[in-house]
Amino acid sequence: MDIPYTVEVRRDTGLTNGKIGIWLFLASEVMLFGALFASYILIRTGAPSWPRGDTILNVPLATFNTLVLISSSVTMVMAWASLMRHRFGTFRIYMGATILLGFVFLVVKYFEYSHKFENGLYPSTNNFLAIYFTLTGLHMLHVFGGMMVNAYFLGPGSKLWKTNPEWFANRVEHSGLFWHFVDLVWIFLFPTLYLL
Amino acid sequence: MTSDHAADIDRHVRVYITVFGALMALTIITVVVSRFHLPVPIAVSVALLVATIKGSLVACYFMHLISEKKLIYAVLMLTAVFFVALLALPAVTVHNGYWIH
Protein backbone atom coordinates (compact mmCIF):
# COMPACT_ATOMS: atom_id res chain seq x y z
CA MET A 1 0.00 0.00 0.00
CA ASP A 2 1.36 3.43 -0.90
CA ILE A 3 2.05 5.99 1.80
CA PRO A 4 -0.68 8.65 1.44
CA TYR A 5 -0.08 12.38 0.88
CA THR A 6 3.62 12.24 0.09
CA VAL A 7 3.24 14.39 -3.02
CA GLU A 8 -0.38 15.52 -3.18
CA VAL A 9 -1.54 17.81 -0.36
CA ARG A 10 -4.32 16.92 2.06
CA ARG A 11 -7.45 18.98 1.54
CA ASP A 12 -7.89 19.67 5.28
CA THR A 13 -4.33 20.83 6.04
CA GLY A 14 -3.23 22.05 2.62
CA LEU A 15 0.07 20.25 3.28
CA THR A 16 1.74 16.94 2.59
CA ASN A 17 1.98 14.66 5.63
CA GLY A 18 5.78 14.86 5.53
CA LYS A 19 5.72 18.66 5.75
CA ILE A 20 3.41 18.81 8.76
CA GLY A 21 5.37 15.93 10.35
CA ILE A 22 8.74 17.67 10.13
CA TRP A 23 7.33 20.94 11.49
CA LEU A 24 5.76 19.14 14.48
CA PHE A 25 9.13 17.49 15.10
CA LEU A 26 10.90 20.86 14.90
CA ALA A 27 8.37 22.29 17.37
CA SER A 28 9.41 19.58 19.85
CA GLU A 29 13.05 20.44 19.15
CA VAL A 30 12.38 24.10 19.97
CA MET A 31 11.12 23.00 23.38
CA LEU A 32 14.13 20.72 23.91
CA PHE A 33 16.65 23.50 23.27
CA GLY A 34 14.33 25.99 24.98
CA ALA A 35 14.54 23.97 28.21
CA LEU A 36 18.34 24.07 28.02
CA PHE A 37 18.41 27.80 27.25
CA ALA A 38 16.08 28.39 30.25
CA SER A 39 18.49 26.34 32.38
CA TYR A 40 21.36 28.49 31.13
CA ILE A 41 19.51 31.70 32.08
CA LEU A 42 18.61 30.26 35.49
CA ILE A 43 22.17 29.16 36.26
CA ARG A 44 23.75 32.37 34.94
CA THR A 45 21.42 34.80 36.69
CA GLY A 46 21.71 32.83 39.92
CA ALA A 47 25.52 32.79 39.89
CA PRO A 48 27.43 35.40 41.95
CA SER A 49 29.85 35.78 39.01
CA TRP A 50 29.96 34.43 35.49
CA PRO A 51 32.92 34.34 33.07
CA ARG A 52 32.81 36.02 29.67
CA GLY A 53 32.78 33.25 27.06
CA ASP A 54 35.73 34.69 25.15
CA THR A 55 38.00 34.33 28.19
CA ILE A 56 37.60 30.54 28.11
CA LEU A 57 36.44 29.63 24.59
CA ASN A 58 38.06 30.11 21.19
CA VAL A 59 36.07 32.87 19.43
CA PRO A 60 37.96 32.82 16.05
CA LEU A 61 37.32 29.05 15.69
CA ALA A 62 33.65 29.46 16.64
CA THR A 63 33.28 32.38 14.20
CA PHE A 64 34.76 30.20 11.47
CA ASN A 65 32.34 27.42 12.41
CA THR A 66 29.41 29.86 12.27
CA LEU A 67 30.38 30.86 8.73
CA VAL A 68 30.75 27.16 7.84
CA LEU A 69 27.28 26.29 9.13
CA ILE A 70 25.66 29.29 7.41
CA SER A 71 27.38 28.24 4.15
CA SER A 72 26.05 24.70 4.61
CA SER A 73 22.51 26.09 4.95
CA VAL A 74 22.93 27.85 1.60
CA THR A 75 24.26 24.73 -0.13
CA MET A 76 21.37 22.75 1.37
CA VAL A 77 18.72 25.10 0.01
CA MET A 78 20.57 25.21 -3.33
CA ALA A 79 20.46 21.38 -3.41
CA TRP A 80 16.68 21.55 -3.10
CA ALA A 81 16.47 24.34 -5.71
CA SER A 82 18.53 22.16 -8.08
CA LEU A 83 15.94 19.40 -7.79
CA MET A 84 13.18 21.93 -8.50
CA ARG A 85 15.11 22.81 -11.67
CA HIS A 86 15.42 19.06 -12.49
CA ARG A 87 19.22 19.23 -12.31
CA PHE A 88 20.15 16.07 -10.45
CA GLY A 89 23.90 16.43 -11.07
CA THR A 90 23.92 19.90 -9.49
CA PHE A 91 21.87 18.56 -6.58
CA ARG A 92 24.58 15.97 -5.90
CA ILE A 93 27.29 18.65 -5.85
CA TYR A 94 25.38 20.89 -3.43
CA MET A 95 24.32 18.01 -1.20
CA GLY A 96 27.91 16.72 -1.12
CA ALA A 97 29.10 20.22 -0.17
CA THR A 98 26.50 20.38 2.63
CA ILE A 99 27.72 17.10 4.12
CA LEU A 100 31.35 18.19 3.76
CA LEU A 101 30.68 21.50 5.52
CA GLY A 102 28.89 19.61 8.32
CA PHE A 103 31.98 17.42 8.62
CA VAL A 104 34.26 20.51 8.78
CA PHE A 105 32.05 21.87 11.60
CA LEU A 106 32.46 18.63 13.58
CA VAL A 107 36.24 18.53 13.02
CA VAL A 108 36.59 22.09 14.34
CA LYS A 109 34.47 21.17 17.38
CA TYR A 110 36.73 18.13 17.92
CA PHE A 111 39.77 20.42 18.11
CA GLU A 112 37.91 22.81 20.43
CA TYR A 113 36.89 20.00 22.78
CA SER A 114 40.38 18.41 22.68
CA HIS A 115 41.98 21.71 23.65
CA LYS A 116 39.64 22.06 26.61
CA PHE A 117 40.31 18.52 27.85
CA GLU A 118 44.10 18.98 27.47
CA ASN A 119 43.80 22.00 29.75
CA GLY A 120 41.81 20.08 32.33
CA LEU A 121 38.52 21.81 31.48
CA TYR A 122 35.64 19.33 31.76
CA PRO A 123 31.86 19.60 32.17
CA SER A 124 32.41 18.96 35.89
CA THR A 125 34.85 21.88 36.22
CA ASN A 126 32.22 24.61 36.62
CA ASN A 127 28.66 25.54 35.64
CA PHE A 128 29.78 27.53 32.60
CA LEU A 129 31.58 24.55 31.10
CA ALA A 130 28.74 22.20 32.10
CA ILE A 131 26.20 24.23 30.13
CA TYR A 132 28.72 24.79 27.29
CA PHE A 133 29.40 21.07 26.81
CA THR A 134 25.72 20.14 27.20
CA LEU A 135 24.41 22.67 24.66
CA THR A 136 27.20 22.27 22.09
CA GLY A 137 27.27 18.48 22.57
CA LEU A 138 23.55 18.16 21.90
CA HIS A 139 23.90 20.50 18.93
CA MET A 140 26.77 18.38 17.54
CA LEU A 141 24.56 15.29 17.77
CA HIS A 142 22.00 17.12 15.66
CA VAL A 143 24.65 18.07 13.08
CA PHE A 144 25.75 14.42 12.94
CA GLY A 145 22.13 13.20 12.58
CA GLY A 146 21.46 15.71 9.80
CA MET A 147 24.62 14.60 7.99
CA MET A 148 23.48 10.97 8.14
CA VAL A 149 20.08 11.79 6.64
CA ASN A 150 21.66 13.96 3.94
CA ALA A 151 24.19 11.21 3.15
CA TYR A 152 21.27 8.81 2.70
CA PHE A 153 19.64 11.16 0.19
CA LEU A 154 22.94 11.60 -1.62
CA GLY A 155 23.50 7.83 -1.72
CA PRO A 156 20.94 5.00 -1.61
CA GLY A 157 17.93 7.25 -1.02
CA SER A 158 18.50 9.09 -4.30
CA LYS A 159 17.13 6.10 -6.25
CA LEU A 160 13.70 7.57 -5.54
CA TRP A 161 14.53 10.44 -7.94
CA LYS A 162 14.18 8.03 -10.88
CA THR A 163 10.79 6.67 -9.89
CA ASN A 164 9.15 9.61 -8.08
CA PRO A 165 11.14 12.86 -8.40
CA GLU A 166 8.49 15.02 -6.73
CA TRP A 167 8.44 12.86 -3.62
CA PHE A 168 12.25 12.84 -3.53
CA ALA A 169 12.32 16.67 -3.75
CA ASN A 170 9.84 16.85 -0.86
CA ARG A 171 11.99 14.55 1.25
CA VAL A 172 15.07 16.66 0.56
CA GLU A 173 13.09 19.78 1.49
CA HIS A 174 12.12 18.20 4.83
CA SER A 175 15.71 17.17 5.49
CA GLY A 176 16.68 20.75 4.65
CA LEU A 177 14.20 22.14 7.18
CA PHE A 178 15.93 20.11 9.89
CA TRP A 179 19.36 21.26 8.69
CA HIS A 180 18.33 24.93 8.73
CA PHE A 181 16.92 24.46 12.22
CA VAL A 182 20.31 23.15 13.36
CA ASP A 183 21.87 26.29 11.81
CA LEU A 184 19.26 28.43 13.57
CA VAL A 185 20.12 26.93 16.97
CA TRP A 186 23.82 27.63 16.41
CA ILE A 187 23.04 31.25 15.46
CA PHE A 188 21.77 31.72 19.04
CA LEU A 189 24.32 29.43 20.74
CA PHE A 190 27.31 31.28 19.27
CA PRO A 191 26.76 34.73 20.84
CA THR A 192 25.21 33.28 24.01
CA LEU A 193 28.13 31.03 24.88
CA TYR A 194 31.13 32.61 23.17
CA LEU A 195 30.57 36.37 23.17
CA LEU A 196 28.61 37.31 26.29
CA MET B 1 9.37 22.51 -16.23
CA THR B 2 7.57 25.63 -17.46
CA SER B 3 9.48 28.86 -18.06
CA ASP B 4 7.41 30.56 -15.32
CA HIS B 5 8.42 27.87 -12.82
CA ALA B 6 12.08 28.13 -13.84
CA ALA B 7 11.98 31.93 -13.48
CA ASP B 8 10.38 31.52 -10.05
CA ILE B 9 13.18 29.19 -8.88
CA ASP B 10 15.82 31.58 -10.32
CA ARG B 11 14.26 34.40 -8.30
CA HIS B 12 14.40 32.22 -5.17
CA VAL B 13 18.07 31.46 -5.78
CA ARG B 14 18.90 35.17 -6.04
CA VAL B 15 17.16 35.70 -2.68
CA TYR B 16 19.17 32.83 -1.12
CA ILE B 17 22.44 34.41 -2.24
CA THR B 18 21.39 37.83 -0.86
CA VAL B 19 20.39 36.29 2.48
CA PHE B 20 23.71 34.40 2.57
CA GLY B 21 25.59 37.71 2.22
CA ALA B 22 23.48 39.32 4.94
CA LEU B 23 24.08 36.39 7.35
CA MET B 24 27.84 36.55 6.77
CA ALA B 25 27.89 40.33 7.36
CA LEU B 26 25.76 40.06 10.52
CA THR B 27 28.05 37.35 11.92
CA ILE B 28 31.07 39.63 11.49
CA ILE B 29 29.13 42.54 13.06
CA THR B 30 28.27 40.37 16.10
CA VAL B 31 31.93 39.49 16.67
CA VAL B 32 33.17 43.07 16.14
CA VAL B 33 30.57 44.52 18.55
CA SER B 34 31.55 41.97 21.21
CA ARG B 35 35.12 43.37 21.14
CA PHE B 36 33.90 46.74 22.44
CA HIS B 37 33.19 45.10 25.84
CA LEU B 38 29.92 46.97 26.27
CA PRO B 39 28.04 46.79 29.62
CA VAL B 40 26.39 43.36 29.96
CA PRO B 41 22.73 44.47 29.49
CA ILE B 42 23.60 46.36 26.28
CA ALA B 43 25.89 43.56 25.02
CA VAL B 44 23.15 40.96 25.62
CA SER B 45 20.54 43.14 23.89
CA VAL B 46 22.72 43.78 20.82
CA ALA B 47 23.85 40.14 20.51
CA LEU B 48 20.30 38.79 20.83
CA LEU B 49 18.92 41.41 18.44
CA VAL B 50 21.45 40.50 15.74
CA ALA B 51 20.90 36.76 16.40
CA THR B 52 17.13 37.27 16.09
CA ILE B 53 17.55 39.07 12.76
CA LYS B 54 19.81 36.27 11.50
CA GLY B 55 17.43 33.59 12.77
CA SER B 56 14.47 35.33 11.13
CA LEU B 57 16.29 35.44 7.79
CA VAL B 58 17.03 31.70 7.98
CA ALA B 59 13.46 30.85 9.03
CA CYS B 60 11.73 33.16 6.53
CA TYR B 61 13.81 32.45 3.42
CA PHE B 62 15.73 29.17 3.79
CA MET B 63 12.85 27.46 5.63
CA HIS B 64 10.28 29.27 3.44
CA LEU B 65 8.24 30.45 6.42
CA ILE B 66 7.51 33.70 4.60
CA SER B 67 5.03 31.84 2.39
CA GLU B 68 3.82 28.86 4.42
CA LYS B 69 0.38 27.43 5.10
CA LYS B 70 -1.76 28.61 8.04
CA LEU B 71 -1.49 25.31 9.90
CA ILE B 72 2.31 25.64 10.12
CA TYR B 73 1.93 29.18 11.52
CA ALA B 74 -0.59 27.87 14.07
CA VAL B 75 1.82 25.13 15.21
CA LEU B 76 4.65 27.64 15.52
CA MET B 77 2.52 30.18 17.39
CA LEU B 78 1.60 27.53 19.96
CA THR B 79 5.27 26.54 20.22
CA ALA B 80 6.30 30.19 20.65
CA VAL B 81 3.86 30.63 23.56
CA PHE B 82 5.31 27.67 25.45
CA PHE B 83 8.87 28.65 24.49
CA VAL B 84 8.45 32.16 25.91
CA ALA B 85 6.83 30.72 29.06
CA LEU B 86 9.82 28.39 29.45
CA LEU B 87 12.34 31.22 29.10
CA ALA B 88 10.34 33.40 31.49
CA LEU B 89 10.42 30.75 34.24
CA PRO B 90 13.76 31.96 35.68
CA ALA B 91 12.33 35.49 35.98
CA VAL B 92 9.22 34.41 37.89
CA THR B 93 11.18 32.20 40.27
CA VAL B 94 13.25 35.14 41.52
CA HIS B 95 11.70 37.52 44.06
CA ASN B 96 13.62 40.52 45.43
CA GLY B 97 16.91 39.01 44.30
CA TYR B 98 16.34 35.73 46.17
CA TRP B 99 15.27 32.37 44.81
CA ILE B 100 11.78 31.20 45.71
CA HIS B 101 12.12 27.77 47.33
Boltz contact constraints between the chains, C-beta under 6 A:
constraints:
  - contact:
      token1: [A, 13]
      token2: [B, 71]
      max_distance: 6.0
  - contact:
      token1: [A, 14]
      token2: [B, 69]
      max_distance: 6.0
  - contact:
      token1: [A, 15]
      token2: [B, 69]
      max_distance: 6.0
  - contact:
      token1: [A, 23]
      token2: [B, 72]
      max_distance: 6.0
  - contact:
      token1: [A, 23]
      token2: [B, 75]
      max_distance: 6.0
  - contact:
      token1: [A, 27]
      token2: [B, 75]
      max_distance: 6.0
  - contact:
      token1: [A, 27]
      token2: [B, 79]
      max_distance: 6.0
  - contact:
      token1: [A, 30]
      token2: [B, 79]
      max_distance: 6.0
  - contact:
      token1: [A, 30]
      token2: [B, 83]
      max_distance: 6.0
  - contact:
      token1: [A, 34]
      token2: [B, 83]
      max_distance: 6.0
  - contact:
      token1: [A, 34]
      token2: [B, 86]
      max_distance: 6.0
  - contact:
      token1: [A, 38]
      token2: [B, 86]
      max_distance: 6.0
  - contact:
      token1: [A, 38]
      token2: [B, 87]
      max_distance: 6.0
  - contact:
      token1: [A, 38]
      token2: [B, 89]
      max_distance: 6.0
  - contact:
      token1: [A, 41]
      token2: [B, 90]
      max_distance: 6.0
  - contact:
      token1: [A, 42]
      token2: [B, 90]
      max_distance: 6.0
  - contact:
      token1: [A, 45]
      token2: [B, 90]
      max_distance: 6.0
  - contact:
      token1: [A, 63]
      token2: [B, 31]
      max_distance: 6.0
  - contact:
      token1: [A, 66]
      token2: [B, 27]
      max_distance: 6.0
  - contact:
      token1: [A, 70]
      token2: [B, 23]
      max_distance: 6.0
  - contact:
      token1: [A, 73]
      token2: [B, 62]
      max_distance: 6.0
  - contact:
      token1: [A, 74]
      token2: [B, 20]
      max_distance: 6.0
  - contact:
      token1: [A, 77]
      token2: [B, 16]
      max_distance: 6.0
  - contact:
      token1: [A, 77]
      token2: [B, 62]
      max_distance: 6.0
  - contact:
      token1: [A, 81]
      token2: [B, 9]
      max_distance: 6.0
  - contact:
      token1: [A, 81]
      token2: [B, 13]
      max_distance: 6.0
  - contact:
      token1: [A, 84]
      token2: [B, 9]
      max_distance: 6.0
  - contact:
      token1: [A, 85]
      token2: [B, 9]
      max_distance: 6.0
  - contact:
      token1: [A, 86]
      token2: [B, 1]
      max_distance: 6.0
  - contact:
      token1: [A, 177]
      token2: [B, 63]
      max_distance: 6.0
  - contact:
      token1: [A, 180]
      token2: [B, 58]
      max_distance: 6.0
  - contact:
      token1: [A, 180]
      token2: [B, 62]
      max_distance: 6.0
  - contact:
      token1: [A, 180]
      token2: [B, 63]
      max_distance: 6.0
  - contact:
      token1: [A, 183]
      token2: [B, 58]
      max_distance: 6.0
  - contact:
      token1: [A, 184]
      token2: [B, 55]
      max_distance: 6.0
  - contact:
      token1: [A, 184]
      token2: [B, 58]
      max_distance: 6.0
  - contact:
      token1: [A, 187]
      token2: [B, 51]
      max_distance: 6.0
  - contact:
      token1: [A, 187]
      token2: [B, 54]
      max_distance: 6.0
  - contact:
      token1: [A, 187]
      token2: [B, 55]
      max_distance: 6.0
  - contact:
      token1: [A, 188]
      token2: [B, 51]
      max_distance: 6.0
  - contact:
      token1: [A, 191]
      token2: [B, 30]
      max_distance: 6.0
  - contact:
      token1: [A, 191]
      token2: [B, 47]
      max_distance: 6.0
  - contact:
      token1: [A, 191]
      token2: [B, 51]
      max_distance: 6.0
  - contact:
      token1: [A, 195]
      token2: [B, 34]
      max_distance: 6.0
  - contact:
      token1: [A, 195]
      token2: [B, 47]
      max_distance: 6.0
  - contact:
      token1: [A, 196]
      token2: [B, 43]
      max_distance: 6.0
  - contact:
      token1: [A, 196]
      token2: [B, 44]
      max_distance: 6.0
  - contact:
      token1: [A, 196]
      token2: [B, 47]
      max_distance: 6.0
